[in-house]
Amino acid sequence: MLRTFAYVRPGSVSEALKQLEERGARIHAGGTDLLGCLRDGVFEAKKVVSLARVDELRGIAVGPDGELRLGALTTIGEIAAHPVITEKFTALAQAASLVASPQLRNQGTIGGNLCQRPRCWYFRGDYHCTRKGGDLCYAIGGENQYHAIFGGGACWIVHPSDTAPALVALDAKVRIIGPKGARVIPLEKFFVLPDEDATRETALEAGEMVLGVLVPPGAPGQQSSYRKVRARGSWDFAMGGLAMARSMKAGKVADARIVLSGVAPAPWRLHAVEKLLIGQRIDAKLIAKAADAAVVGAKPLEHNEYKLALVRGLIEEALSA
Ligand SMILES: Cc1cc2nc3c(=O)[nH]c(=O)nc-3n(C[C@H](O)[C@H](O)[C@H](O)COP(=O)(O)OP(=O)(O)OC[C@H]3O[C@@H](n4cnc5c(N)ncnc54)[C@H](O)[C@@H]3O)c2cc1C
């Protein structure tokens, strides 16, 4: 049952920050994740701070230098349909278009997509797991077919966002504001692995909120893509996915950033594969080496060993393309 909570709709970021000072206050953007969590008792809220009236958080802009600027309240649907994003930040447009269903894309926001809570059925269910402050990750000895193969440890969730890996591949930064002021950090550093803290997914401190996302224009000729594999043809979270941004020079890879979704508690960057590719001409031998390197360090659980082949296949497909 949904517990009672106070509900406020501030009209500006500064008013929202004041409201967030209270312990137990939760941000409500599109509400597509928050309301489910509250209804299912995943966590509680004393106060829900709606951002619906904070218009300064809306919108998509492209700076004179080609930098893409997304307000936190920009909907996933707006991102998927934006012509500049489709053309120049293709991985992001592709990832956004593969998020959930049209209704959820129209309601869900980019800020909410980056801050959504994991979908692990033990975390969402009635289990006092490590992510809820308990001392056991029930996935380790349980139903773990959709769980992580990288970066586990105290908790084996996979990060649920499709836009996050695309944005990390595009080297995005996140704008944050809170009681101590504003800061901008690489999105890659925004996500927290269980080794650091298994009870939270982001670097947000108490009272902080995401203002927006900045995406650099990338090197001339940069191309990017996002491929998502789901258990079924309809909307679903990623069993695995691969975001890649790369640029070529004289037939060789000049730069590459490769990030996996659906296999780790945070978007999972394949530094070793990137290193292998840079400066090389892509051929069958290199692709095979890259596929091998992609799964080094993976620790599959009892029911998700298939993700090793999935990751290899994603690499082979992306590099062959
Ligand atoms: C059935 C279903 C299927 C889905 N499938 C996918 C999928 O395939 N791929 C995918 O990526 N996602 C998927 N999602 C998740 C969905 O995309 C997210 O729920 C949505 O993006 C969250 O955005 P929102 O604006 O509704 O966030 P809200 O529900 O309002 O908030 C989500 C969380 O983020 C926090 N938050 C929101 N905005 C901010 C901010 N500006 N600063 C700090 N914290 C903030 C909230 O406090 C809350 O904890 C699915 C969701 C559902 C319900």
The ligand as an ORCA input file, in Angstrom:
! r2SCAN-3c Opt
* xyz 0 1
  C       7.571     -1.077    -17.574
  C       8.857     -0.299    -17.649
  C       9.798     -0.618    -18.606
  C      10.992      0.104    -18.686
  N      11.921     -0.228    -19.639
  C      13.097      0.470    -19.692
  C      14.085      0.193    -20.677
  O      13.928     -0.693    -21.514
  N      15.229      0.946    -20.681
  C      15.446      1.945    -19.786
  O      16.469      2.612    -19.853
  N      14.525      2.231    -18.846
  C      13.370      1.534    -18.792
  N      12.427      1.829    -17.839
  C      12.746      2.852    -16.861
  C      12.222      4.179    -17.311
  O      12.887      4.595    -18.459
  C      12.457      5.110    -16.152
  O      11.457      4.764    -15.216
  C      12.345      6.552    -16.506
  O      13.325      6.946    -17.422
  C      12.498      7.351    -15.241
  O      12.246      8.702    -15.553
  P      11.172      9.503    -14.727
  O      11.271     10.906    -15.178
  O       9.827      8.871    -14.808
  O      11.787      9.344    -13.279
  P      11.081      9.264    -11.869
  O      10.306      8.003    -11.750
  O      10.378     10.530    -11.556
  O      12.392      9.170    -10.969
  C      13.217      8.021    -11.000
  C      14.265      8.150     -9.894
  O      15.175      9.171    -10.226
  C      15.145     10.237     -9.263
  N      15.225     11.465    -10.044
  C      14.414     11.838    -11.065
  N      14.850     12.987    -11.607
  C      15.957     13.355    -10.902
  C      16.848     14.472    -10.976
  N      16.703     15.441    -11.870
  N      17.862     14.518    -10.078
  C      18.039     13.530     -9.165
  N      17.226     12.464     -9.051
  C      16.194     12.384     -9.913
  C      13.844     10.044     -8.510
  O      13.906     10.530     -7.189
  C      13.662      8.534     -8.563
  O      14.391      7.894     -7.549
  C      11.226      1.152    -17.770
  C      10.269      1.480    -16.804
  C       9.092      0.766    -16.726
  C       8.081      1.145    -15.691
*
